[in-house]
Amino acid sequence: MVTDAERLSTEAIWARLASVPDPEIPVISIVDLGIVRGVELDDLGVCTVTLTPTYSGCPATEVIAEDVRQALSSMGCTSTVIKAQLSPAWTTDWMNDETKAKLREYGIAPPHVTPLSEQRIGIPAIGGRRTSSIACPRCASLSTETLSQYGSTPCKAQYRCLDCREPFDYFKPH
């Protein structure tokens, strides 16, 4: 008889972790987000998962660790060890285009870095508003403005589209 631990593989663990949603943005997984840095499995079924938090004070870090433990326990890991890896620091560059598309579909503008030559910061738009180059995730307009550098989580800022008039979160590049 084959036990659950004997069926485990690092590929199966990666696949399971890819189904664990980020607690703050449930449309993307912790793998999509790029915070799962490594997976190891020993002969006794002990799983070691290395995580890099999005930032050192992220309130979701402990929730994510517990979600990882539960997910791996359900697939037969006898024990799960969570290792924090702070260097290199997490960066939004670890998000792929598919993840950014998921954010956009969810109503969050994905991280975007505008080349210095294209930045319009400080140039007033109609009505004296400062515009940005952050596209509205709803209508794709570039006619948007910053409402607050702080959004629903510390990783995001609050913006408003000047065309469709809808507010939206922008996932700040790190």
Helices and strands as residue ranges (DSSP letters): H 4-7, H 10-17, H 30-33, E 36-41, E 46-51, H 61-73, E 79-84, G 92-94, H 97-106, E 108-109, G 116-118, G 126-128, E 144-148, E 156-161, E 167-171
